[in-house]
């Protein structure tokens, strides 16, 4: 029948919740400049990685990478 849920596998409420253990701060200076943003020095110091030129290709002008 159409419209029925797939009943195989565990219930969503029985699935374990996984939380991230580490977050990575990446700053793309080209995107920030294109958006007219100024990055605070404290963010530059705390950044895990700083990109000086666009590494995201044509979607970088919007500040979003589609993976």
Secondary structure, 3 states (H helix, E strand, C coil): CCCCCCCCCCCHHHCCCCCCCCCCCEEEHHHHHHCCCCCCHHHHHHCCEEECCCCCHHHHHHCCCCC
